[in-house]
Amino acid sequence: MEFLDLPALSGARGKVRLPGSKSISNRMLLLAALAQGETLVKGLLDSDDTQVMLESLTRLGVAWQRHPGSDDYSVHGIGGAFAPGFPVKHAELFLGNAGTAFRSLTAATALAGGEYTLSGVARMHERPIGDLVDALRQLGAQITYLGNDGFPPLSIAPARLGPVSAATVKGNVSSQYLTGLLLSAPLLGREVTLHVEGELISKPYVEITLNLMQRFGIEVQRDGWQSFIIPHAVYRSPGEIEVEGDASSASYFLAAGALGHGPVRVEGVGRNSIQGDVRFAEALARMGAEIGFGPNWIESRLACGGKLQAIDLDCNHIPDAAMTLAVLALSAEGVTTLRNIASWRVKETDRIAAMATELRKVGATVEEGADYIRITPPAKLIPNAVIDTYDDHRMAMCFSLISLSGVPVRINEPKCVAKTFPTYFDVFKAIAPASGTPGSRASPDL
């Protein structure tokens, strides 16, 4: 087993240029693939999840090139020449544990007129997809479960399109279901109405989808968060489009600025961001940090002698960044409660259970519920805790912050950060240097 030992750190300061947003990167790639014309996507995230999407687009017959020495990609859209659908009509797609790619490509291939098989790692086969499949079937999709009903892997046959141009999808499990339907609805070649049953969670991620669809030429009409009308239209390339820095990744460095007194500035997201996770900064301010905003940057610090304060927060608007708050709670005065986080249960791991288990290793008292977690910090953190990461990039990045609370910590399987931020630990070390160098090595599997 590989691990990384982080020493107790006394401060953090500096600037971080964020990698591209995963949520934006994979949406842009699919939109560019479905559009008419060639799109230059600038600043694409280079990570496991985006590589999964790029490899899948190749298997579906979409051509793209990476520009040498950069994170810029040219994607040759299939709109027009092959529309509707992809050039390759028979393909097997392996999507790892990339939820955004799996959900959006399920919808796209289901409406593309071909025969496809979609599978992933074992954990992906435990992540529900039944609500999305049910909605797609209402539109005529022919989808068969190859394992357990309601879960991947999936077999897809050409859709049998009838007169129905509307579907209803549940909104309380994952906003990625609605995103997949929205992105792929234009493949039907008609106006489509999507209804949401119940409360839609993670609304800011749907806002990202709608914003990007507009930039590719399709304006969605909506009635609040309950219904969406996608017009009969085709995507058209904007020519050139740039990926924002990842606001979820920004949370770790902004938190470091608070724990290590800062200042720490993240560049690539700011006041003009389309990502909901920039509102993590608001939660951090409620905990006592000093926050500064620019159009394309955010900065955090904590006054010398200052102390973080516990919060009670509905985290529906920042489901990924909220994980960082759970670790900050270890250094806050009082009991922190994070609510409306049921979506954590169906992510890369059951994040509520995983977070509770690992927080207890450093001495916290933790209460977990179906959709909340409550954290009481210990009087003194337990040093040298060995943190398991569950093949979940956010667990590894979150728990690295414990070192800024003044205790050493070991992170097992640190390379899982490659899912969204392959250089995370190098960047973290640059803003929070130790007198010695954090040690890392591989130990044999036992």
Secondary structure as GFF3:
##gff-version 3
##sequence-region A 1 446
A	DSSP	beta_strand	2	6	.	.	.	ID=ss1
A	DSSP	beta_strand	12	17	.	.	.	ID=ss2
A	DSSP	alpha_helix	22	34	.	.	.	ID=ss3
A	DSSP	beta_strand	38	42	.	.	.	ID=ss4
A	DSSP	alpha_helix	48	59	.	.	.	ID=ss5
A	DSSP	beta_strand	63	66	.	.	.	ID=ss6
A	DSSP	beta_strand	73	76	.	.	.	ID=ss7
A	DSSP	beta_strand	90	94	.	.	.	ID=ss8
A	DSSP	alpha_helix	99	110	.	.	.	ID=ss9
A	DSSP	beta_strand	115	119	.	.	.	ID=ss10
A	DSSP	three_ten_helix	124	126	.	.	.	ID=ss11
A	DSSP	alpha_helix	130	138	.	.	.	ID=ss12
A	DSSP	beta_strand	142	145	.	.	.	ID=ss13
A	DSSP	beta_strand	154	157	.	.	.	ID=ss14
A	DSSP	beta_strand	166	170	.	.	.	ID=ss15
A	DSSP	alpha_helix	175	184	.	.	.	ID=ss16
A	DSSP	three_ten_helix	185	188	.	.	.	ID=ss17
A	DSSP	beta_strand	192	197	.	.	.	ID=ss18
A	DSSP	alpha_helix	203	215	.	.	.	ID=ss19
A	DSSP	beta_strand	221	223	.	.	.	ID=ss20
A	DSSP	beta_strand	227	230	.	.	.	ID=ss21
A	DSSP	beta_strand	240	242	.	.	.	ID=ss22
A	DSSP	alpha_helix	247	259	.	.	.	ID=ss23
A	DSSP	beta_strand	261	267	.	.	.	ID=ss24
A	DSSP	three_ten_helix	276	279	.	.	.	ID=ss25
A	DSSP	alpha_helix	280	286	.	.	.	ID=ss26
A	DSSP	beta_strand	290	294	.	.	.	ID=ss27
A	DSSP	beta_strand	297	301	.	.	.	ID=ss28
A	DSSP	beta_strand	308	309	.	.	.	ID=ss29
A	DSSP	beta_strand	312	314	.	.	.	ID=ss30
A	DSSP	alpha_helix	322	328	.	.	.	ID=ss31
A	DSSP	three_ten_helix	329	331	.	.	.	ID=ss32
A	DSSP	beta_strand	332	333	.	.	.	ID=ss33
A	DSSP	beta_strand	336	339	.	.	.	ID=ss34
A	DSSP	three_ten_helix	342	346	.	.	.	ID=ss35
A	DSSP	alpha_helix	351	361	.	.	.	ID=ss36
A	DSSP	beta_strand	365	368	.	.	.	ID=ss37
A	DSSP	beta_strand	372	376	.	.	.	ID=ss38
A	DSSP	beta_strand	385	387	.	.	.	ID=ss39
A	DSSP	alpha_helix	393	400	.	.	.	ID=ss40
A	DSSP	three_ten_helix	401	405	.	.	.	ID=ss41
A	DSSP	beta_strand	409	412	.	.	.	ID=ss42
A	DSSP	three_ten_helix	414	419	.	.	.	ID=ss43
A	DSSP	alpha_helix	424	431	.	.	.	ID=ss44
A	DSSP	beta_strand	440	442	.	.	.	ID=ss45
###
